[in-house]
C-alpha cells in the first residue's frame, strides 16, 4: 500500500512536492487554505491572512530558464523575466500537465500536526484540518510543510523611536498593492530589499518626494547583464561558481564589488554595502540608478528618530518632512500547527538538517520545503528538496546519524566567515548551485561533467560553461527525463526568441570582415598621421 503523504500548501513548493510524491509512488493529499493554487504568485487586491501578498507590478528576479522546474521548461514565447500572472499561468500549466489538482483540497486549513502515539515505530502523524467550519482528523505516514516564510511581516516598531507620535500613515510593505496612495505625498521607505526598492520606484512616479533609508546598503544588479542576456544565465554557471569558491574570500568579494561597480559606482549613489565581507541579497532592479541620478529618489542612512510629521536620520541634524512611511523590514516565520518540540524557531532560524529535516525525530517522516533563501531561483531548489525528501520517505535515501545532523546544523548556525568564496549575512541564505549539487549527489542525479566530456562533449561544455539550469538534474539517475538534453541545448533559443520580434538581416560575412579590415587600417592611419 502506498504511503499517504500530507502536503501543506499549494504554492510552488507544494505543487512540486505533490508531483515528486507521485513520481515515487506515494499518495499525496494537499491542504490549501485558499481557493486556488499559486501561493505567492497569485495576486489578489486584498491582503489575505496567512497568505503571501505581492503588488500588482511585481516582476520575477530570476529568468524563466533558471526558474523552470527540472522537466518542464517555460513556453518559448514567455519573456525572459515574468510578471506574476505569467508565473501563475506556468504553475497552472504544470499542475494540469502532471494532473496535480485532483490531489488538492482547497479552502482547508491545517489546525494541528501531531505525532501519533506509536510514532516511534510507525512515524505517523495525526493532522486536524478545518473546512467549511467542520474539523476532521486524519492519519498520514509523512508530512511535507510547504507554507514558505513570506506571510508574517516583521515590523519591530520598538526599533524606531518616536513612531508612536507619528501623525502620518505607516504600514509594512506586505500591504502595498498600488502607488495611488502616494500621490503628491512625501514618502519614506525603510529597508533596502527588492520589495522596498520596487515600491520606492513606483512611488517616485506619483509622489512629491521619495527617500530610502538603509543602514546596510546593497549591491544593485540589472536584470539585463552582459550583451543583454539575463543576469543569472551569465552569473550562475558552474565555471564561474568554481572560480568564485576557489579564490580567497577577500579576492572574491573584491571581484564581486568590481563587477557590480562596472554598471555604476555604488559609492557615488549612496548604495555601497557597509559590510562587504558578507553578501546581502542583491537588489535586482533596472531603474534605481536612473531614479537616483534624476533626483526622483534619494538614499538616506538609518533612521534616528521619528517625529509628528518628520524624521531625523543618523548623522544628520536636518528634519525631513514625511507623510507616509513604508516599512520594508522583512518577514518572520513560524509553524503554528506544530509543537515546538518538533521544529523550534529562534533568531529567524530553524534547526533543520539541510534546511529540511528536524534531526531529533525517531522517524524522518516530516520535512520542511522552501525554508531557504538561495542566491538564485527558488523553484529548482524546492523541487530538488522535494525529490530528495520523497526518496527518504520511501527508504531509498538515508539520513546520517542524529549527532552528525546536529553537528552540521550547529555549524551552519554559527554562519562563520569563509576563508574562500562568498559568505552570506543570514543562515538561511546559501549558494544555490552548491546546495542543489549537494542534494543531487545524495540522490545520484548530479551530472558528471567529466564523464560527459567523453560521451557528449557539446553537452558537457554547455553544462560547465553555460547557465546552470535545472534540466541538468534530469540527465541521469532517478527521475531521468529524456527531454533534458534538448532542453539544455535549446535554452538560449527560448531566452532570445521572445525578444527578437524585429529580425534584421546580418550582412554577408565577406563584406562584414572586409569592413572590419578597412576600419582597422583607417584606425592605424589615423594614429600614424596624428603623430606626424
Buried (B, 14 or more C-beta within 10 A) or exposed (E): EEBBBBBBBBBBBBBBBBBBBBBBEBBBBBBBBBEBBBBBBBBBEEBEEEBBBBBBBBBBBBBBBBBBBBBBBBEEEBBBBBBBBBBBBBBBEBBEEBEBBEBBBBEBBBBBBBBBEEBEEBBBBBBBBBBEEEEEEEEBBBBBBBBBBBBBBBBEEEEBBBBEEBEBEBBBBBEBBEBEBBEEBBBBBBBBBBBBBBBBBBBBEBBEBBBBBBBEBBBBBBBBBEEEBBBBBBBBBBBBBEEBBEBEBEEBBEEBBEBBBEBBEBEEBBBBBEEBEBBBBBBBBBBBBEBBEEEBBBBBBBBBBBBEBBBBBEEEEEEBEBBBBBBBBBBBBBBEBBEEEBBBBEEBBBBBBBBBBBBEBEBBBBBBBBBBBBBBBBBBBBBBBBBBBBBBBBEEBEBEEEEEBBEBBEEBEEBEEBEEBBBBBBBBBBBBBBBBBBBBEBBEBBBEBEEBBEEBEEBBBBBBEBBBBBBBBBBBBBBEBEEBBEBBBBBBEBBEBBEEEEEEEEEEEEEEEEEEEEEEEEEEEEEEEEEE
